């Protein structure tokens, strides 16, 4: 579930930059869990996004919305953009 959240979050960030394009697909998705996710609500943020001509890379931070534990997972993703 957390990896799916990360993937969808960066997908929306990319599509927000390049527009709705068919066949924009995940090329790679890596994740690192830093500590247990304790609490109820999770917030996913994309602090870094690099949009290229054929490849777009993004960084995803997952954190709890309550408490002071902050970041509990970090992911990076790259997407292949379709040829125009």
mmCIF file of the N, C-alpha and C atoms, coordinates in Angstrom:
data_MODEL
# 
_entry.id   MODEL 
# 
loop_
_atom_site.group_PDB 
_atom_site.id 
_atom_site.type_symbol 
_atom_site.label_atom_id 
_atom_site.label_alt_id 
_atom_site.label_comp_id 
_atom_site.label_asym_id 
_atom_site.label_entity_id 
_atom_site.label_seq_id 
_atom_site.pdbx_PDB_ins_code 
_atom_site.Cartn_x 
_atom_site.Cartn_y 
_atom_site.Cartn_z 
_atom_site.occupancy 
_atom_site.B_iso_or_equiv 
_atom_site.pdbx_formal_charge 
_atom_site.auth_seq_id 
_atom_site.auth_comp_id 
_atom_site.auth_asym_id 
_atom_site.auth_atom_id 
_atom_site.pdbx_PDB_model_num 
ATOM 1   N N  . UNK A 1 1  ? 0.825  -1.190 0.000   1.00 0.00 ? 1  UNK A N  1 
ATOM 2   C CA . UNK A 1 1  ? 0.000  0.000  0.000   1.00 0.00 ? 1  UNK A CA 1 
ATOM 3   C C  . UNK A 1 1  ? 0.868  1.253  0.000   1.00 0.00 ? 1  UNK A C  1 
ATOM 4   N N  . UNK A 1 2  ? 1.914  1.268  0.806   1.00 0.00 ? 2  UNK A N  1 
ATOM 5   C CA . UNK A 1 2  ? 2.760  2.454  0.879   1.00 0.00 ? 2  UNK A CA 1 
ATOM 6   C C  . UNK A 1 2  ? 3.514  2.682  -0.428  1.00 0.00 ? 2  UNK A C  1 
ATOM 7   N N  . UNK A 1 3  ? 3.961  1.611  -1.047  1.00 0.00 ? 3  UNK A N  1 
ATOM 8   C CA . UNK A 1 3  ? 4.659  1.744  -2.328  1.00 0.00 ? 3  UNK A CA 1 
ATOM 9   C C  . UNK A 1 3  ? 3.685  2.192  -3.421  1.00 0.00 ? 3  UNK A C  1 
ATOM 10  N N  . UNK A 1 4  ? 2.474  1.701  -3.383  1.00 0.00 ? 4  UNK A N  1 
ATOM 11  C CA . UNK A 1 4  ? 1.453  2.145  -4.341  1.00 0.00 ? 4  UNK A CA 1 
ATOM 12  C C  . UNK A 1 4  ? 1.159  3.629  -4.148  1.00 0.00 ? 4  UNK A C  1 
ATOM 13  N N  . UNK A 1 5  ? 1.088  4.081  -2.900  1.00 0.00 ? 5  UNK A N  1 
ATOM 14  C CA . UNK A 1 5  ? 0.872  5.493  -2.614  1.00 0.00 ? 5  UNK A CA 1 
ATOM 15  C C  . UNK A 1 5  ? 2.014  6.331  -3.190  1.00 0.00 ? 5  UNK A C  1 
ATOM 16  N N  . UNK A 1 6  ? 3.238  5.883  -2.995  1.00 0.00 ? 6  UNK A N  1 
ATOM 17  C CA . UNK A 1 6  ? 4.397  6.599  -3.529  1.00 0.00 ? 6  UNK A CA 1 
ATOM 18  C C  . UNK A 1 6  ? 4.329  6.673  -5.049  1.00 0.00 ? 6  UNK A C  1 
ATOM 19  N N  . UNK A 1 7  ? 3.985  5.559  -5.686  1.00 0.00 ? 7  UNK A N  1 
ATOM 20  C CA . UNK A 1 7  ? 3.920  5.508  -7.145  1.00 0.00 ? 7  UNK A CA 1 
ATOM 21  C C  . UNK A 1 7  ? 2.844  6.441  -7.701  1.00 0.00 ? 7  UNK A C  1 
ATOM 22  N N  . UNK A 1 8  ? 1.660  6.419  -7.099  1.00 0.00 ? 8  UNK A N  1 
ATOM 23  C CA . UNK A 1 8  ? 0.567  7.269  -7.564  1.00 0.00 ? 8  UNK A CA 1 
ATOM 24  C C  . UNK A 1 8  ? 0.888  8.742  -7.328  1.00 0.00 ? 8  UNK A C  1 
ATOM 25  N N  . UNK A 1 9  ? 1.519  9.054  -6.215  1.00 0.00 ? 9  UNK A N  1 
ATOM 26  C CA . UNK A 1 9  ? 1.855  10.438 -5.889  1.00 0.00 ? 9  UNK A CA 1 
ATOM 27  C C  . UNK A 1 9  ? 2.811  11.025 -6.916  1.00 0.00 ? 9  UNK A C  1 
ATOM 28  N N  . UNK A 1 10 ? 3.877  10.306 -7.226  1.00 0.00 ? 10 UNK A N  1 
ATOM 29  C CA . UNK A 1 10 ? 4.823  10.831 -8.216  1.00 0.00 ? 10 UNK A CA 1 
ATOM 30  C C  . UNK A 1 10 ? 4.213  10.818 -9.611  1.00 0.00 ? 10 UNK A C  1 
ATOM 31  N N  . UNK A 1 11 ? 3.332  9.885  -9.889  1.00 0.00 ? 11 UNK A N  1 
ATOM 32  C CA . UNK A 1 11 ? 2.642  9.845  -11.174 1.00 0.00 ? 11 UNK A CA 1 
ATOM 33  C C  . UNK A 1 11 ? 1.815  11.122 -11.371 1.00 0.00 ? 11 UNK A C  1 
ATOM 34  N N  . UNK A 1 12 ? 1.058  11.511 -10.348 1.00 0.00 ? 12 UNK A N  1 
ATOM 35  C CA . UNK A 1 12 ? 0.271  12.741 -10.437 1.00 0.00 ? 12 UNK A CA 1 
ATOM 36  C C  . UNK A 1 12 ? 1.171  13.966 -10.588 1.00 0.00 ? 12 UNK A C  1 
ATOM 37  N N  . UNK A 1 13 ? 2.301  13.979 -9.884  1.00 0.00 ? 13 UNK A N  1 
ATOM 38  C CA . UNK A 1 13 ? 3.227  15.107 -9.989  1.00 0.00 ? 13 UNK A CA 1 
ATOM 39  C C  . UNK A 1 13 ? 3.788  15.216 -11.404 1.00 0.00 ? 13 UNK A C  1 
ATOM 40  N N  . UNK A 1 14 ? 4.137  14.085 -12.000 1.00 0.00 ? 14 UNK A N  1 
ATOM 41  C CA . UNK A 1 14 ? 4.674  14.084 -13.362 1.00 0.00 ? 14 UNK A CA 1 
ATOM 42  C C  . UNK A 1 14 ? 3.606  14.516 -14.362 1.00 0.00 ? 14 UNK A C  1 
ATOM 43  N N  . UNK A 1 15 ? 2.415  13.929 -14.258 1.00 0.00 ? 15 UNK A N  1 
ATOM 44  C CA . UNK A 1 15 ? 1.344  14.290 -15.182 1.00 0.00 ? 15 UNK A CA 1 
ATOM 45  C C  . UNK A 1 15 ? 0.929  15.753 -15.015 1.00 0.00 ? 15 UNK A C  1 
ATOM 46  N N  . UNK A 1 16 ? 1.103  16.302 -13.819 1.00 0.00 ? 16 UNK A N  1 
ATOM 47  C CA . UNK A 1 16 ? 0.845  17.719 -13.601 1.00 0.00 ? 16 UNK A CA 1 
ATOM 48  C C  . UNK A 1 16 ? 1.836  18.593 -14.351 1.00 0.00 ? 16 UNK A C  1 
ATOM 49  N N  . UNK A 1 17 ? 3.050  18.086 -14.570 1.00 0.00 ? 17 UNK A N  1 
ATOM 50  C CA . UNK A 1 17 ? 4.072  18.837 -15.290 1.00 0.00 ? 17 UNK A CA 1 
ATOM 51  C C  . UNK A 1 17 ? 3.990  18.645 -16.802 1.00 0.00 ? 17 UNK A C  1 
ATOM 52  N N  . UNK A 1 18 ? 3.807  17.413 -17.259 1.00 0.00 ? 18 UNK A N  1 
ATOM 53  C CA . UNK A 1 18 ? 3.857  17.120 -18.704 1.00 0.00 ? 18 UNK A CA 1 
ATOM 54  C C  . UNK A 1 18 ? 2.480  17.030 -19.339 1.00 0.00 ? 18 UNK A C  1 
ATOM 55  N N  . UNK A 1 19 ? 1.425  17.024 -18.543 1.00 0.00 ? 19 UNK A N  1 
ATOM 56  C CA . UNK A 1 19 ? 0.085  16.877 -19.073 1.00 0.00 ? 19 UNK A CA 1 
ATOM 57  C C  . UNK A 1 19 ? -0.290 15.410 -19.199 1.00 0.00 ? 19 UNK A C  1 
ATOM 58  N N  . UNK A 1 20 ? -1.554 15.174 -19.449 1.00 0.00 ? 20 UNK A N  1 
ATOM 59  C CA . UNK A 1 20 ? -2.058 13.815 -19.574 1.00 0.00 ? 20 UNK A CA 1 
ATOM 60  C C  . UNK A 1 20 ? -1.564 13.210 -20.882 1.00 0.00 ? 20 UNK A C  1 
ATOM 61  N N  . UNK A 1 21 ? -0.738 12.170 -20.759 1.00 0.00 ? 21 UNK A N  1 
ATOM 62  C CA . UNK A 1 21 ? -0.183 11.488 -21.929 1.00 0.00 ? 21 UNK A CA 1 
ATOM 63  C C  . UNK A 1 21 ? -0.393 9.995  -21.765 1.00 0.00 ? 21 UNK A C  1 
ATOM 64  N N  . UNK A 1 22 ? -0.901 9.369  -22.808 1.00 0.00 ? 22 UNK A N  1 
ATOM 65  C CA . UNK A 1 22 ? -1.041 7.908  -22.776 1.00 0.00 ? 22 UNK A CA 1 
ATOM 66  C C  . UNK A 1 22 ? 0.343  7.273  -22.815 1.00 0.00 ? 22 UNK A C  1 
ATOM 67  N N  . UNK A 1 23 ? 0.457  6.113  -22.218 1.00 0.00 ? 23 UNK A N  1 
ATOM 68  C CA . UNK A 1 23 ? 1.677  5.309  -22.234 1.00 0.00 ? 23 UNK A CA 1 
ATOM 69  C C  . UNK A 1 23 ? 2.832  5.904  -21.435 1.00 0.00 ? 23 UNK A C  1 
ATOM 70  N N  . UNK A 1 24 ? 2.545  6.782  -20.470 1.00 0.00 ? 24 UNK A N  1 
ATOM 71  C CA . UNK A 1 24 ? 3.563  7.209  -19.521 1.00 0.00 ? 24 UNK A CA 1 
ATOM 72  C C  . UNK A 1 24 ? 3.646  6.104  -18.473 1.00 0.00 ? 24 UNK A C  1 
ATOM 73  N N  . UNK A 1 25 ? 4.784  5.422  -18.418 1.00 0.00 ? 25 UNK A N  1 
ATOM 74  C CA . UNK A 1 25 ? 4.880  4.231  -17.579 1.00 0.00 ? 25 UNK A CA 1 
ATOM 75  C C  . UNK A 1 25 ? 6.038  4.334  -16.587 1.00 0.00 ? 25 UNK A C  1 
ATOM 76  N N  . UNK A 1 26 ? 5.893  3.637  -15.466 1.00 0.00 ? 26 UNK A N  1 
ATOM 77  C CA . UNK A 1 26 ? 6.959  3.571  -14.479 1.00 0.00 ? 26 UNK A CA 1 
ATOM 78  C C  . UNK A 1 26 ? 8.120  2.769  -15.047 1.00 0.00 ? 26 UNK A C  1 
ATOM 79  N N  . UNK A 1 27 ? 9.286  3.370  -15.028 1.00 0.00 ? 27 UNK A N  1 
ATOM 80  C CA . UNK A 1 27 ? 10.501 2.698  -15.497 1.00 0.00 ? 27 UNK A CA 1 
ATOM 81  C C  . UNK A 1 27 ? 11.186 1.994  -14.323 1.00 0.00 ? 27 UNK A C  1 
ATOM 82  N N  . UNK A 1 28 ? 11.210 2.670  -13.186 1.00 0.00 ? 28 UNK A N  1 
ATOM 83  C CA . UNK A 1 28 ? 11.865 2.119  -11.998 1.00 0.00 ? 28 UNK A CA 1 
ATOM 84  C C  . UNK A 1 28 ? 11.260 2.772  -10.760 1.00 0.00 ? 28 UNK A C  1 
ATOM 85  N N  . UNK A 1 29 ? 11.127 1.991  -9.686  1.00 0.00 ? 29 UNK A N  1 
ATOM 86  C CA . UNK A 1 29 ? 10.627 2.502  -8.417  1.00 0.00 ? 29 UNK A CA 1 
ATOM 87  C C  . UNK A 1 29 ? 11.396 1.806  -7.304  1.00 0.00 ? 29 UNK A C  1 
ATOM 88  N N  . UNK A 1 30 ? 12.148 2.584  -6.545  1.00 0.00 ? 30 UNK A N  1 
ATOM 89  C CA . UNK A 1 30 ? 12.933 2.039  -5.421  1.00 0.00 ? 30 UNK A CA 1 
ATOM 90  C C  . UNK A 1 30 ? 12.466 2.704  -4.148  1.00 0.00 ? 30 UNK A C  1 
ATOM 91  N N  . UNK A 1 31 ? 12.463 1.934  -3.063  1.00 0.00 ? 31 UNK A N  1 
ATOM 92  C CA . UNK A 1 31 ? 12.029 2.484  -1.783  1.00 0.00 ? 31 UNK A CA 1 
ATOM 93  C C  . UNK A 1 31 ? 12.969 2.066  -0.674  1.00 0.00 ? 31 UNK A C  1 
ATOM 94  N N  . UNK A 1 32 ? 13.016 2.915  0.337   1.00 0.00 ? 32 UNK A N  1 
ATOM 95  C CA . UNK A 1 32 ? 13.785 2.648  1.555   1.00 0.00 ? 32 UNK A CA 1 
ATOM 96  C C  . UNK A 1 32 ? 12.888 2.972  2.736   1.00 0.00 ? 32 UNK A C  1 
ATOM 97  N N  . UNK A 1 33 ? 12.672 1.978  3.588   1.00 0.00 ? 33 UNK A N  1 
ATOM 98  C CA . UNK A 1 33 ? 11.911 2.210  4.809   1.00 0.00 ? 33 UNK A CA 1 
ATOM 99  C C  . UNK A 1 33 ? 12.897 2.549  5.909   1.00 0.00 ? 33 UNK A C  1 
ATOM 100 N N  . UNK A 1 34 ? 12.703 3.696  6.537   1.00 0.00 ? 34 UNK A N  1 
ATOM 101 C CA . UNK A 1 34 ? 13.643 4.212  7.529   1.00 0.00 ? 34 UNK A CA 1 
ATOM 102 C C  . UNK A 1 34 ? 13.257 3.836  8.952   1.00 0.00 ? 34 UNK A C  1 
ATOM 103 N N  . UNK A 1 35 ? 11.958 3.694  9.206   1.00 0.00 ? 35 UNK A N  1 
ATOM 104 C CA . UNK A 1 35 ? 11.450 3.319  10.526  1.00 0.00 ? 35 UNK A CA 1 
ATOM 105 C C  . UNK A 1 35 ? 10.020 2.835  10.364  1.00 0.00 ? 35 UNK A C  1 
ATOM 106 N N  . UNK A 1 36 ? 9.456  2.214  11.374  1.00 0.00 ? 36 UNK A N  1 
ATOM 107 C CA . UNK A 1 36 ? 8.060  1.760  11.256  1.00 0.00 ? 36 UNK A CA 1 
ATOM 108 C C  . UNK A 1 36 ? 7.097  2.934  11.093  1.00 0.00 ? 36 UNK A C  1 
ATOM 109 N N  . UNK A 1 37 ? 6.067  2.715  10.323  1.00 0.00 ? 37 UNK A N  1 
ATOM 110 C CA . UNK A 1 37 ? 5.017  3.722  10.151  1.00 0.00 ? 37 UNK A CA 1 
ATOM 111 C C  . UNK A 1 37 ? 4.006  3.535  11.272  1.00 0.00 ? 37 UNK A C  1 
ATOM 112 N N  . UNK A 1 38 ? 4.086  4.386  12.276  1.00 0.00 ? 38 UNK A N  1 
ATOM 113 C CA . UNK A 1 38 ? 3.181  4.284  13.410  1.00 0.00 ? 38 UNK A CA 1 
ATOM 114 C C  . UNK A 1 38 ? 2.231  5.466  13.395  1.00 0.00 ? 38 UNK A C  1 
ATOM 115 N N  . UNK A 1 39 ? 0.965  5.208  13.540  1.00 0.00 ? 39 UNK A N  1 
ATOM 116 C CA . UNK A 1 39 ? -0.041 6.253  13.503  1.00 0.00 ? 39 UNK A CA 1 
ATOM 117 C C  . UNK A 1 39 ? -1.144 5.867  12.541  1.00 0.00 ? 39 UNK A C  1 
ATOM 118 N N  . UNK A 1 40 ? -1.905 6.850  12.120  1.00 0.00 ? 40 UNK A N  1 
ATOM 119 C CA . UNK A 1 40 ? -3.053 6.565  11.271  1.00 0.00 ? 40 UNK A CA 1 
ATOM 120 C C  . UNK A 1 40 ? -2.900 7.089  9.854   1.00 0.00 ? 40 UNK A C  1 
ATOM 121 N N  . UNK A 1 41 ? -2.599 8.352  9.700   1.00 0.00 ? 41 UNK A N  1 
ATOM 122 C CA . UNK A 1 41 ? -2.601 8.973  8.382   1.00 0.00 ? 41 UNK A CA 1 
ATOM 123 C C  . UNK A 1 41 ? -1.191 9.154  7.852   1.00 0.00 ? 41 UNK A C  1 
ATOM 124 N N  . UNK A 1 42 ? -1.039 8.910  6.545   1.00 0.00 ? 42 UNK A N  1 
ATOM 125 C CA . UNK A 1 42 ? 0.251  9.031  5.880   1.00 0.00 ? 42 UNK A CA 1 
ATOM 126 C C  . UNK A 1 42 ? 0.160  10.162 4.860   1.00 0.00 ? 42 UNK A C  1 
ATOM 127 N N  . UNK A 1 43 ? 1.215  10.951 4.790   1.00 0.00 ? 43 UNK A N  1 
ATOM 128 C CA . UNK A 1 43 ? 1.306  12.034 3.826   1.00 0.00 ? 43 UNK A CA 1 
ATOM 129 C C  . UNK A 1 43 ? 2.442  11.719 2.860   1.00 0.00 ? 43 UNK A C  1 
ATOM 130 N N  . UNK A 1 44 ? 2.176  11.829 1.560   1.00 0.00 ? 44 UNK A N  1 
ATOM 131 C CA . UNK A 1 44 ? 3.194  11.604 0.536   1.00 0.00 ? 44 UNK A CA 1 
ATOM 132 C C  . UNK A 1 44 ? 3.488  12.923 -0.155  1.00 0.00 ? 44 UNK A C  1 
ATOM 133 N N  . UNK A 1 45 ? 4.778  13.271 -0.262  1.00 0.00 ? 45 UNK A N  1 
ATOM 134 C CA . UNK A 1 45 ? 5.203  14.518 -0.894  1.00 0.00 ? 45 UNK A CA 1 
ATOM 135 C C  . UNK A 1 45 ? 6.243  14.216 -1.964  1.00 0.00 ? 45 UNK A C  1 
ATOM 136 N N  . UNK A 1 46 ? 6.265  15.042 -2.989  1.00 0.00 ? 46 UNK A N  1 
ATOM 137 C CA . UNK A 1 46 ? 7.271  14.935 -4.046  1.00 0.00 ? 46 UNK A CA 1 
ATOM 138 C C  . UNK A 1 46 ? 8.096  16.230 -4.015  1.00 0.00 ? 46 UNK A C  1 
ATOM 139 N N  . UNK A 1 47 ? 9.185  16.252 -3.218  1.00 0.00 ? 47 UNK A N  1 
ATOM 140 C CA . UNK A 1 47 ? 9.967  17.483 -3.098  1.00 0.00 ? 47 UNK A CA 1 
ATOM 141 C C  . UNK A 1 47 ? 10.878 17.748 -4.293  1.00 0.00 ? 47 UNK A C  1 
ATOM 142 N N  . UNK A 1 48 ? 11.200 16.725 -5.080  1.00 0.00 ? 48 UNK A N  1 
ATOM 143 C CA . UNK A 1 48 ? 12.112 16.903 -6.210  1.00 0.00 ? 48 UNK A CA 1 
ATOM 144 C C  . UNK A 1 48 ? 11.572 16.169 -7.428  1.00 0.00 ? 48 UNK A C  1 
ATOM 145 N N  . UNK A 1 49 ? 11.521 16.882 -8.555  1.00 0.00 ? 49 UNK A N  1 
ATOM 146 C CA . UNK A 1 49 ? 11.038 16.301 -9.796  1.00 0.00 ? 49 UNK A CA 1 
ATOM 147 C C  . UNK A 1 49 ? 11.883 16.865 -10.928 1.00 0.00 ? 49 UNK A C  1 
ATOM 148 N N  . UNK A 1 50 ? 12.454 15.994 -11.737 1.00 0.00 ? 50 UNK A N  1 
ATOM 149 C CA . UNK A 1 50 ? 13.276 16.406 -12.867 1.00 0.00 ? 50 UNK A CA 1 
ATOM 150 C C  . UNK A 1 50 ? 12.634 15.871 -14.138 1.00 0.00 ? 50 UNK A C  1 
ATOM 151 N N  . UNK A 1 51 ? 12.065 16.763 -14.939 1.00 0.00 ? 51 UNK A N  1 
ATOM 152 C CA . UNK A 1 51 ? 11.361 16.366 -16.155 1.00 0.00 ? 51 UNK A CA 1 
ATOM 153 C C  . UNK A 1 51 ? 12.305 16.484 -17.339 1.00 0.00 ? 51 UNK A C  1 
ATOM 154 N N  . UNK A 1 52 ? 12.584 15.342 -17.950 1.00 0.00 ? 52 UNK A N  1 
ATOM 155 C CA . UNK A 1 52 ? 13.431 15.316 -19.138 1.00 0.00 ? 52 UNK A CA 1 
ATOM 156 C C  . UNK A 1 52 ? 12.611 15.054 -20.388 1.00 0.00 ? 52 UNK A C  1 
ATOM 157 N N  . UNK A 1 53 ? 13.297 14.883 -21.512 1.00 0.00 ? 53 UNK A N  1 
ATOM 158 C CA . UNK A 1 53 ? 12.614 14.677 -22.782 1.00 0.00 ? 53 UNK A CA 1 
ATOM 159 C C  . UNK A 1 53 ? 11.990 13.296 -22.861 1.00 0.00 ? 53 UNK A C  1 
ATOM 160 N N  . UNK A 1 54 ? 12.698 12.237 -22.421 1.00 0.00 ? 54 UNK A N  1 
ATOM 161 C CA . UNK A 1 54 ? 12.192 10.862 -22.475 1.00 0.00 ? 54 UNK A CA 1 
ATOM 162 C C  . UNK A 1 54 ? 12.100 10.218 -21.101 1.00 0.00 ? 54 UNK A C  1 
ATOM 163 N N  . UNK A 1 55 ? 12.812 10.750 -20.132 1.00 0.00 ? 55 UNK A N  1 
ATOM 164 C CA . UNK A 1 55 ? 12.836 10.148 -18.800 1.00 0.00 ? 55 UNK A CA 1 
ATOM 165 C C  . UNK A 1 55 ? 12.605 11.235 -17.761 1.00 0.00 ? 55 UNK A C  1 
ATOM 166 N N  . UNK A 1 56 ? 11.726 10.950 -16.824 1.00 0.00 ? 56 UNK A N  1 
ATOM 167 C CA . UNK A 1 56 ? 11.424 11.876 -15.741 1.00 0.00 ? 56 UNK A CA 1 
ATOM 168 C C  . UNK A 1 56 ? 11.691 11.174 -14.418 1.00 0.00 ? 56 UNK A C  1 
ATOM 169 N N  . UNK A 1 57 ? 12.393 11.861 -13.528 1.00 0.00 ? 57 UNK A N  1 
ATOM 170 C CA . UNK A 1 57 ? 12.763 11.278 -12.235 1.00 0.00 ? 57 UNK A CA 1 
ATOM 171 C C  . UNK A 1 57 ? 12.134 12.080 -11.109 1.00 0.00 ? 57 UNK A C  1 
ATOM 172 N N  . UNK A 1 58 ? 11.678 11.370 -10.089 1.00 0.00 ? 58 UNK A N  1 
ATOM 173 C CA . UNK A 1 58 ? 11.065 12.027 -8.948  1.00 0.00 ? 58 UNK A CA 1 
ATOM 174 C C  . UNK A 1 58 ? 11.491 11.383 -7.644  1.00 0.00 ? 58 UNK A C  1 
ATOM 175 N N  . UNK A 1 59 ? 11.365 12.141 -6.589  1.00 0.00 ? 59 UNK A N  1 
ATOM 176 C CA . UNK A 1 59 ? 11.679 11.684 -5.232  1.00 0.00 ? 59 UNK A CA 1 
ATOM 177 C C  . UNK A 1 59 ? 10.405 11.779 -4.422  1.00 0.00 ? 59 UNK A C  1 
ATOM 178 N N  . UNK A 1 60 ? 10.135 10.787 -3.598  1.00 0.00 ? 60 UNK A N  1 
ATOM 179 C CA . UNK A 1 60 ? 8.913  10.760 -2.808  1.00 0.00 ? 60 UNK A CA 1 
ATOM 180 C C  . UNK A 1 60 ? 9.269  10.598 -1.337  1.00 0.00 ? 60 UNK A C  1 
ATOM 181 N N  . UNK A 1 61 ? 8.680  11.427 -0.492  1.00 0.00 ? 61 UNK A N  1 
ATOM 182 C CA . UNK A 1 61 ? 8.840  11.305 0.959   1.00 0.00 ? 61 UNK A CA 1 
ATOM 183 C C  . UNK A 1 61 ? 7.514  10.867 1.551   1.00 0.00 ? 61 UNK A C  1 
ATOM 184 N N  . UNK A 1 62 ? 7.537  9.836  2.378   1.00 0.00 ? 62 UNK A N  1 
ATOM 185 C CA . UNK A 1 62 ? 6.345  9.390  3.099   1.00 0.00 ? 62 UNK A CA 1 
ATOM 186 C C  . UNK A 1 62 ? 6.541  9.691  4.578   1.00 0.00 ? 62 UNK A C  1 
ATOM 187 N N  . UNK A 1 63 ? 5.559  10.348 5.170   1.00 0.00 ? 63 UNK A N  1 
ATOM 188 C CA . UNK A 1 63 ? 5.650  10.691 6.589   1.00 0.00 ? 63 UNK A CA 1 
ATOM 189 C C  . UNK A 1 63 ? 4.280  10.600 7.229   1.00 0.00 ? 63 UNK A C  1 
ATOM 190 N N  . UNK A 1 64 ? 4.268  10.497 8.536   1.00 0.00 ? 64 UNK A N  1 
ATOM 191 C CA . UNK A 1 64 ? 3.034  10.458 9.280   1.00 0.00 ? 64 UNK A CA 1 
ATOM 192 C C  . UNK A 1 64 ? 2.538  11.894 9.460   1.00 0.00 ? 64 UNK A C  1 
ATOM 193 N N  . UNK A 1 65 ? 1.218  12.079 9.403   1.00 0.00 ? 65 UNK A N  1 
ATOM 194 C CA . UNK A 1 65 ? 0.669  13.428 9.554   1.00 0.00 ? 65 UNK A CA 1 
ATOM 195 C C  . UNK A 1 65 ? 0.625  13.867 11.013  1.00 0.00 ? 65 UNK A C  1 
ATOM 196 N N  . UNK A 1 66 ? 0.675  12.915 11.938  1.00 0.00 ? 66 UNK A N  1 
ATOM 197 C CA . UNK A 1 66 ? 0.652  13.272 13.355  1.00 0.00 ? 66 UNK A CA 1 
ATOM 198 C C  . UNK A 1 66 ? 1.947  12.823 14.007  1.00 0.00 ? 66 UNK A C  1 
ATOM 199 N N  . UNK A 1 67 ? 2.298  13.482 15.087  1.00 0.00 ? 67 UNK A N  1 
ATOM 200 C CA . UNK A 1 67 ? 3.515  13.112 15.803  1.00 0.00 ? 67 UNK A CA 1 
ATOM 201 C C  . UNK A 1 67 ? 4.725  13.814 15.221  1.00 0.00 ? 67 UNK A C  1 
ATOM 202 N N  . UNK A 1 68 ? 5.876  13.540 15.809  1.00 0.00 ? 68 UNK A N  1 
ATOM 203 C CA . UNK A 1 68 ? 7.106  14.204 15.396  1.00 0.00 ? 68 UNK A CA 1 
ATOM 204 C C  . UNK A 1 68 ? 8.110  13.243 14.778  1.00 0.00 ? 68 UNK A C  1 
ATOM 205 N N  . UNK A 1 69 ? 7.673  12.015 14.448  1.00 0.00 ? 69 UNK A N  1 
ATOM 206 C CA . UNK A 1 69 ? 8.599  11.049 13.861  1.00 0.00 ? 69 UNK A CA 1 
ATOM 207 C C  . UNK A 1 69 ? 9.071  11.467 12.480  1.00 0.00 ? 69 UNK A C  1 
ATOM 208 N N  . UNK A 1 70 ? 8.255  12.220 11.759  1.00 0.00 ? 70 UNK A N  1 
ATOM 209 C CA . UNK A 1 70 ? 8.634  12.723 10.455  1.00 0.00 ? 70 UNK A CA 1 
ATOM 210 C C  . UNK A 1 70 ? 8.730  11.623 9.414   1.00 0.00 ? 70 UNK A C  1 
ATOM 211 N N  . UNK A 1 71 ? 9.754  11.708 8.607   1.00 0.00 ? 71 UNK A N  1 
ATOM 212 C CA . UNK A 1 71 ? 9.940  10.823 7.471   1.00 0.00 ? 71 UNK A CA 1 
ATOM 213 C C  . UNK A 1 71 ? 10.145 9.372  7.916   1.00 0.00 ? 71 UNK A C  1 
ATOM 214 N N  . UNK A 1 72 ? 9.344  8.452  7.373   1.00 0.00 ? 72 UNK A N  1 
ATOM 215 C CA . UNK A 1 72 ? 9.549  7.038  7.690   1.00 0.00 ? 72 UNK A CA 1 
ATOM 216 C C  . UNK A 1 72 ? 9.900  6.213  6.452   1.00 0.00 ? 72 UNK A C  1 
ATOM 217 N N  . UNK A 1 73 ? 9.730  6.781  5.254   1.00 0.00 ? 73 UNK A N  1 
ATOM 218 C CA . UNK A 1 73 ? 10.111 6.080  4.029   1.00 0.00 ? 73 UNK A CA 1 
ATOM 219 C C  . UNK A 1 73 ? 10.495 7.089  2.956   1.00 0.00 ? 73 UNK A C  1 
ATOM 220 N N  . UNK A 1 74 ? 11.409 6.665  2.106   1.00 0.00 ? 74 UNK A N  1 
ATOM 221 C CA . UNK A 1 74 ? 11.894 7.497  1.008   1.00 0.00 ? 74 UNK A CA 1 
ATOM 222 C C  . UNK A 1 74 ? 11.902 6.634  -0.239  1.00 0.00 ? 74 UNK A C  1 
ATOM 223 N N  . UNK A 1 75 ? 11.432 7.190  -1.349  1.00 0.00 ? 75 UNK A N  1 
ATOM 224 C CA . UNK A 1 75 ? 11.418 6.431  -2.602  1.00 0.00 ? 75 UNK A CA 1 
ATOM 225 C C  . UNK A 1 75 ? 11.896 7.315  -3.736  1.00 0.00 ? 75 UNK A C  1 
ATOM 226 N N  . UNK A 1 76 ? 12.445 6.691  -4.757  1.00 0.00 ? 76 UNK A N  1 
ATOM 227 C CA . UNK A 1 76 ? 12.778 7.384  -5.992  1.00 0.00 ? 76 UNK A CA 1 
ATOM 228 C C  . UNK A 1 76 ? 12.125 6.638  -7.138  1.00 0.00 ? 76 UNK A C  1 
ATOM 229 N N  . UNK A 1 77 ? 11.757 7.383  -8.163  1.00 0.00 ? 77 UNK A N  1 
ATOM 230 C CA . UNK A 1 77 ? 11.054 6.777  -9.278  1.00 0.00 ? 77 UNK A CA 1 
ATOM 231 C C  . UNK A 1 77 ? 11.483 7.440  -10.570 1.00 0.00 ? 77 UNK A C  1 
ATOM 232 N N  . UNK A 1 78 ? 11.507 6.653  -11.633 1.00 0.00 ? 78 UNK A N  1 
ATOM 233 C CA . UNK A 1 78 ? 11.728 7.227  -12.961 1.00 0.00 ? 78 UNK A CA 1 
ATOM 234 C C  . UNK A 1 78 ? 10.625 6.720  -13.880 1.00 0.00 ? 78 UNK A C  1 
ATOM 235 N N  . UNK A 1 79 ? 10.193 7.595  -14.747 1.00 0.00 ? 79 UNK A N  1 
ATOM 236 C CA . UNK A 1 79 ? 9.112  7.324  -15.682 1.00 0.00 ? 79 UNK A CA 1 
ATOM 237 C C  . UNK A 1 79 ? 9.611  7.522  -17.108 1.00 0.00 ? 79 UNK A C  1 
ATOM 238 N N  . UNK A 1 80 ? 9.174  6.673  -17.990 1.00 0.00 ? 80 UNK A N  1 
ATOM 239 C CA . UNK A 1 80 ? 9.464  6.826  -19.415 1.00 0.00 ? 80 UNK A CA 1 
ATOM 240 C C  . UNK A 1 80 ? 8.298  7.550  -20.056 1.00 0.00 ? 80 UNK A C  1 
ATOM 241 N N  . UNK A 1 81 ? 8.607  8.617  -20.765 1.00 0.00 ? 81 UNK A N  1 
ATOM 242 C CA . UNK A 1 81 ? 7.575  9.385  -21.452 1.00 0.00 ? 81 UNK A CA 1 
ATOM 243 C C  . UNK A 1 81 ? 7.468  8.900  -22.890 1.00 0.00 ? 81 UNK A C  1 
ATOM 244 N N  . UNK A 1 82 ? 6.280  8.939  -23.468 1.00 0.00 ? 82 UNK A N  1 
ATOM 245 C CA . UNK A 1 82 ? 6.106  8.449  -24.835 1.00 0.00 ? 82 UNK A CA 1 
ATOM 246 C C  . UNK A 1 82 ? 6.744  9.395  -25.856 1.00 0.00 ? 82 UNK A C  1 
ATOM 247 N N  . UNK A 1 83 ? 7.076  8.851  -27.002 1.00 0.00 ? 83 UNK A N  1 
ATOM 248 C CA . UNK A 1 83 ? 7.562  9.685  -28.094 1.00 0.00 ? 83 UNK A CA 1 
ATOM 249 C C  . UNK A 1 83 ? 6.413  10.493 -28.651 1.00 0.00 ? 83 UNK A C  1 
ATOM 250 N N  . UNK A 1 84 ? 6.692  11.707 -29.045 1.00 0.00 ? 84 UNK A N  1 
ATOM 251 C CA . UNK A 1 84 ? 5.617  12.554 -29.585 1.00 0.00 ? 84 UNK A CA 1 
ATOM 252 C C  . UNK A 1 84 ? 5.419  12.303 -31.052 1.00 0.00 ? 84 UNK A C  1 
# 
